[in-house]
Amino acid sequence: MQDFHLINNSINTFIKKNVQIGNFNGVILGLSGGIDSSVVAYCATQALGNKKILGLLLPDKENTPQKDLDDALKICAILNLNYKIIYVNDIKDKFLEIVESTDNKLVKGNLISRIRMCILYYYANSLNRLVLGTSNKTEITIGYFTKFGDGGNDLLPIGDLYKTQVKEFAKFLKIPDIIINKKSSARLWENQQTEDELGLTFEDLDSILMFINKSDTKESINLAYKYFPLISKEKISYVLSLKKNNAHKIKFSSICSLN
């Protein structure tokens, strides 16, 4: 059983302390209308008060459903947050006009994510604020984020909570059920759904990750096949490959050491 009072206090202290240490004026965060950014917004409001938070809603006309925008606006209304809505399409279209265009949805999706990061940091630099990341431990562990896109941030308030824990924490914070129960999606292309893309529910994925992360050894990996008989070896192996192949995303760039 998670002690969400303790978790809440720890996250709020973490945000407040880092803002104070750096003598920043507040924080910036992207609000998608999803559970992760909503949880971070609630925590930041508790930590700093709503006047020190700017929510940026950065929809893509081609891929962002109106419902997501409405849900993000609902969070802003509940928390009385200052916010701006900036559509990313003009920037995206101009970029693709200048460079060689592509039909690769992953390349275009990563571009959208990096455009959003640039906008977040433009306002953060202008207003002397920190950028709050909204990635959770599940996404970070398997590298389910865009490097220098939504992976670009100053603080990760929920970075030590698995997705299933974030959902329970959201209930504790009394975030609207319509947001808690929404299917997860990065909305980087049409009809993108995280669980469909991964081929696993978050419940199964988190169970595997929690087990493996306790002892990341060959023995624990072999035991995983025995402890999760209802999950195919192929899917467990896939999770392990994601964790291994995307490890570079959470490390600084390799430096050539000159001896």
Contacts in CASP RR format, 6 or more apart in sequence:
PFRMAT RR
TARGET T0000
AUTHOR 0000-0000-0000
METHOD contacts of the structure
MODEL  1
MQDFHLINNSINTFIKKNVQIGNFNGVILGLSGGIDSSVVAYCATQALGN
KKILGLLLPDKENTPQKDLDDALKICAILNLNYKIIYVNDIKDKFLEIVE
STDNKLVKGNLISRIRMCILYYYANSLNRLVLGTSNKTEITIGYFTKFGD
GGNDLLPIGDLYKTQVKEFAKFLKIPDIIINKKSSARLWENQQTEDELGL
TFEDLDSILMFINKSDTKESINLAYKYFPLISKEKISYVLSLKKNNAHKI
KFSSICSLN
2 165 0 8 1.000
2 168 0 8 1.000
2 169 0 8 1.000
4 168 0 8 1.000
4 169 0 8 1.000
4 172 0 8 1.000
7 161 0 8 1.000
7 169 0 8 1.000
8 43 0 8 1.000
8 46 0 8 1.000
8 169 0 8 1.000
8 172 0 8 1.000
8 173 0 8 1.000
11 43 0 8 1.000
11 47 0 8 1.000
11 157 0 8 1.000
11 158 0 8 1.000
12 43 0 8 1.000
12 46 0 8 1.000
12 47 0 8 1.000
13 47 0 8 1.000
14 155 0 8 1.000
14 157 0 8 1.000
15 27 0 8 1.000
15 43 0 8 1.000
15 44 0 8 1.000
15 47 0 8 1.000
15 48 0 8 1.000
15 132 0 8 1.000
15 155 0 8 1.000
15 157 0 8 1.000
16 47 0 8 1.000
16 48 0 8 1.000
18 24 0 8 1.000
18 130 0 8 1.000
18 154 0 8 1.000
18 155 0 8 1.000
19 26 0 8 1.000
19 27 0 8 1.000
19 47 0 8 1.000
19 48 0 8 1.000
19 52 0 8 1.000
19 130 0 8 1.000
24 128 0 8 1.000
24 129 0 8 1.000
24 130 0 8 1.000
25 52 0 8 1.000
25 127 0 8 1.000
25 128 0 8 1.000
25 129 0 8 1.000
26 48 0 8 1.000
26 52 0 8 1.000
26 53 0 8 1.000
26 127 0 8 1.000
26 128 0 8 1.000
26 129 0 8 1.000
26 130 0 8 1.000
27 44 0 8 1.000
27 48 0 8 1.000
27 52 0 8 1.000
27 53 0 8 1.000
27 54 0 8 1.000
27 129 0 8 1.000
27 130 0 8 1.000
27 131 0 8 1.000
27 132 0 8 1.000
27 155 0 8 1.000
28 53 0 8 1.000
28 54 0 8 1.000
28 55 0 8 1.000
28 56 0 8 1.000
28 120 0 8 1.000
28 123 0 8 1.000
28 124 0 8 1.000
28 127 0 8 1.000
28 129 0 8 1.000
28 130 0 8 1.000
28 131 0 8 1.000
28 132 0 8 1.000
29 37 0 8 1.000
29 40 0 8 1.000
29 41 0 8 1.000
29 44 0 8 1.000
29 53 0 8 1.000
29 54 0 8 1.000
29 55 0 8 1.000
29 56 0 8 1.000
29 120 0 8 1.000
29 131 0 8 1.000
29 132 0 8 1.000
29 133 0 8 1.000
29 134 0 8 1.000
30 37 0 8 1.000
30 55 0 8 1.000
30 56 0 8 1.000
30 57 0 8 1.000
30 58 0 8 1.000
30 116 0 8 1.000
30 120 0 8 1.000
30 132 0 8 1.000
30 134 0 8 1.000
31 37 0 8 1.000
31 38 0 8 1.000
31 41 0 8 1.000
31 55 0 8 1.000
31 56 0 8 1.000
31 57 0 8 1.000
31 72 0 8 1.000
31 75 0 8 1.000
31 76 0 8 1.000
31 83 0 8 1.000
32 57 0 8 1.000
32 68 0 8 1.000
32 72 0 8 1.000
32 134 0 8 1.000
32 187 0 8 1.000
33 68 0 8 1.000
33 69 0 8 1.000
33 71 0 8 1.000
33 72 0 8 1.000
33 74 0 8 1.000
33 75 0 8 1.000
33 179 0 8 1.000
33 182 0 8 1.000
34 68 0 8 1.000
34 71 0 8 1.000
34 72 0 8 1.000
34 179 0 8 1.000
34 182 0 8 1.000
34 184 0 8 1.000
35 166 0 8 1.000
35 167 0 8 1.000
35 170 0 8 1.000
35 175 0 8 1.000
35 179 0 8 1.000
35 180 0 8 1.000
35 182 0 8 1.000
35 184 0 8 1.000
36 134 0 8 1.000
36 135 0 8 1.000
36 136 0 8 1.000
36 158 0 8 1.000
36 166 0 8 1.000
37 72 0 8 1.000
37 75 0 8 1.000
37 134 0 8 1.000
38 71 0 8 1.000
38 75 0 8 1.000
38 170 0 8 1.000
38 175 0 8 1.000
38 179 0 8 1.000
39 134 0 8 1.000
39 158 0 8 1.000
39 166 0 8 1.000
39 169 0 8 1.000
39 170 0 8 1.000
39 173 0 8 1.000
39 175 0 8 1.000
40 132 0 8 1.000
40 133 0 8 1.000
40 134 0 8 1.000
40 157 0 8 1.000
40 158 0 8 1.000
41 53 0 8 1.000
41 55 0 8 1.000
41 75 0 8 1.000
41 79 0 8 1.000
41 81 0 8 1.000
42 75 0 8 1.000
42 79 0 8 1.000
42 173 0 8 1.000
42 175 0 8 1.000
43 157 0 8 1.000
43 158 0 8 1.000
43 173 0 8 1.000
44 53 0 8 1.000
44 132 0 8 1.000
44 157 0 8 1.000
45 53 0 8 1.000
45 79 0 8 1.000
45 81 0 8 1.000
50 79 0 8 1.000
50 80 0 8 1.000
50 81 0 8 1.000
50 82 0 8 1.000
51 82 0 8 1.000
52 129 0 8 1.000
53 79 0 8 1.000
53 81 0 8 1.000
53 82 0 8 1.000
54 81 0 8 1.000
54 82 0 8 1.000
54 83 0 8 1.000
54 84 0 8 1.000
54 123 0 8 1.000
54 127 0 8 1.000
54 129 0 8 1.000
55 76 0 8 1.000
55 81 0 8 1.000
55 82 0 8 1.000
55 83 0 8 1.000
55 84 0 8 1.000
56 83 0 8 1.000
56 84 0 8 1.000
56 86 0 8 1.000
56 116 0 8 1.000
56 119 0 8 1.000
56 120 0 8 1.000
56 123 0 8 1.000
57 69 0 8 1.000
57 72 0 8 1.000
57 73 0 8 1.000
57 76 0 8 1.000
57 83 0 8 1.000
57 84 0 8 1.000
57 85 0 8 1.000
57 86 0 8 1.000
58 85 0 8 1.000
58 86 0 8 1.000
58 87 0 8 1.000
58 88 0 8 1.000
58 115 0 8 1.000
58 116 0 8 1.000
58 119 0 8 1.000
58 120 0 8 1.000
59 68 0 8 1.000
59 69 0 8 1.000
59 85 0 8 1.000
59 87 0 8 1.000
59 88 0 8 1.000
60 87 0 8 1.000
60 88 0 8 1.000
60 89 0 8 1.000
60 92 0 8 1.000
60 112 0 8 1.000
60 187 0 8 1.000
61 87 0 8 1.000
61 89 0 8 1.000
62 89 0 8 1.000
62 190 0 8 1.000
63 112 0 8 1.000
63 187 0 8 1.000
63 188 0 8 1.000
63 189 0 8 1.000
63 190 0 8 1.000
63 192 0 8 1.000
64 187 0 8 1.000
65 187 0 8 1.000
68 187 0 8 1.000
69 85 0 8 1.000
71 176 0 8 1.000
71 178 0 8 1.000
71 179 0 8 1.000
71 182 0 8 1.000
72 83 0 8 1.000
73 83 0 8 1.000
74 176 0 8 1.000
74 179 0 8 1.000
75 81 0 8 1.000
75 175 0 8 1.000
75 179 0 8 1.000
76 83 0 8 1.000
78 176 0 8 1.000
84 123 0 8 1.000
86 119 0 8 1.000
88 112 0 8 1.000
88 115 0 8 1.000
88 116 0 8 1.000
88 119 0 8 1.000
91 115 0 8 1.000
92 108 0 8 1.000
92 111 0 8 1.000
92 112 0 8 1.000
92 115 0 8 1.000
95 111 0 8 1.000
95 115 0 8 1.000
96 102 0 8 1.000
96 108 0 8 1.000
96 111 0 8 1.000
102 108 0 8 1.000
105 188 0 8 1.000
105 189 0 8 1.000
106 188 0 8 1.000
108 188 0 8 1.000
108 189 0 8 1.000
109 146 0 8 1.000
109 188 0 8 1.000
109 189 0 8 1.000
110 146 0 8 1.000
110 149 0 8 1.000
110 188 0 8 1.000
112 188 0 8 1.000
113 145 0 8 1.000
113 146 0 8 1.000
113 149 0 8 1.000
113 150 0 8 1.000
113 186 0 8 1.000
113 188 0 8 1.000
114 146 0 8 1.000
114 148 0 8 1.000
114 149 0 8 1.000
116 149 0 8 1.000
116 150 0 8 1.000
117 148 0 8 1.000
117 149 0 8 1.000
117 150 0 8 1.000
117 151 0 8 1.000
117 152 0 8 1.000
120 131 0 8 1.000
120 153 0 8 1.000
121 131 0 8 1.000
123 129 0 8 1.000
124 130 0 8 1.000
124 131 0 8 1.000
124 154 0 8 1.000
130 154 0 8 1.000
130 155 0 8 1.000
131 152 0 8 1.000
131 153 0 8 1.000
131 154 0 8 1.000
131 155 0 8 1.000
132 153 0 8 1.000
132 154 0 8 1.000
132 155 0 8 1.000
132 156 0 8 1.000
132 157 0 8 1.000
133 150 0 8 1.000
133 151 0 8 1.000
133 152 0 8 1.000
133 153 0 8 1.000
133 154 0 8 1.000
133 155 0 8 1.000
133 156 0 8 1.000
133 157 0 8 1.000
134 150 0 8 1.000
134 158 0 8 1.000
135 145 0 8 1.000
135 150 0 8 1.000
135 151 0 8 1.000
135 153 0 8 1.000
135 156 0 8 1.000
135 158 0 8 1.000
135 159 0 8 1.000
136 158 0 8 1.000
136 159 0 8 1.000
136 161 0 8 1.000
136 162 0 8 1.000
136 163 0 8 1.000
136 165 0 8 1.000
136 166 0 8 1.000
137 158 0 8 1.000
137 159 0 8 1.000
137 160 0 8 1.000
137 161 0 8 1.000
137 162 0 8 1.000
137 163 0 8 1.000
137 165 0 8 1.000
137 209 0 8 1.000
138 144 0 8 1.000
138 162 0 8 1.000
138 163 0 8 1.000
138 164 0 8 1.000
138 202 0 8 1.000
138 205 0 8 1.000
138 206 0 8 1.000
138 209 0 8 1.000
139 145 0 8 1.000
139 163 0 8 1.000
140 156 0 8 1.000
140 159 0 8 1.000
140 250 0 8 1.000
141 209 0 8 1.000
141 213 0 8 1.000
141 243 0 8 1.000
142 198 0 8 1.000
142 205 0 8 1.000
142 209 0 8 1.000
142 239 0 8 1.000
142 242 0 8 1.000
142 243 0 8 1.000
142 246 0 8 1.000
143 242 0 8 1.000
143 243 0 8 1.000
143 246 0 8 1.000
143 249 0 8 1.000
143 250 0 8 1.000
144 194 0 8 1.000
144 198 0 8 1.000
144 242 0 8 1.000
144 246 0 8 1.000
145 151 0 8 1.000
145 249 0 8 1.000
146 188 0 8 1.000
147 249 0 8 1.000
150 186 0 8 1.000
151 249 0 8 1.000
158 166 0 8 1.000
158 169 0 8 1.000
161 169 0 8 1.000
162 202 0 8 1.000
162 206 0 8 1.000
162 209 0 8 1.000
162 210 0 8 1.000
163 184 0 8 1.000
163 202 0 8 1.000
163 205 0 8 1.000
163 206 0 8 1.000
164 202 0 8 1.000
164 203 0 8 1.000
164 206 0 8 1.000
165 206 0 8 1.000
167 180 0 8 1.000
167 202 0 8 1.000
170 179 0 8 1.000
170 180 0 8 1.000
171 180 0 8 1.000
183 193 0 8 1.000
183 194 0 8 1.000
183 195 0 8 1.000
184 193 0 8 1.000
184 194 0 8 1.000
184 195 0 8 1.000
184 202 0 8 1.000
185 192 0 8 1.000
185 193 0 8 1.000
185 194 0 8 1.000
186 192 0 8 1.000
186 194 0 8 1.000
194 202 0 8 1.000
195 201 0 8 1.000
195 202 0 8 1.000
198 205 0 8 1.000
199 235 0 8 1.000
200 208 0 8 1.000
200 231 0 8 1.000
200 235 0 8 1.000
200 239 0 8 1.000
204 228 0 8 1.000
204 231 0 8 1.000
204 235 0 8 1.000
205 239 0 8 1.000
207 228 0 8 1.000
208 224 0 8 1.000
208 228 0 8 1.000
208 231 0 8 1.000
208 236 0 8 1.000
208 239 0 8 1.000
209 239 0 8 1.000
209 243 0 8 1.000
211 220 0 8 1.000
211 223 0 8 1.000
211 224 0 8 1.000
211 227 0 8 1.000
211 228 0 8 1.000
212 220 0 8 1.000
212 221 0 8 1.000
212 224 0 8 1.000
212 239 0 8 1.000
212 240 0 8 1.000
212 243 0 8 1.000
214 220 0 8 1.000
221 240 0 8 1.000
224 236 0 8 1.000
225 233 0 8 1.000
225 236 0 8 1.000
228 236 0 8 1.000
END
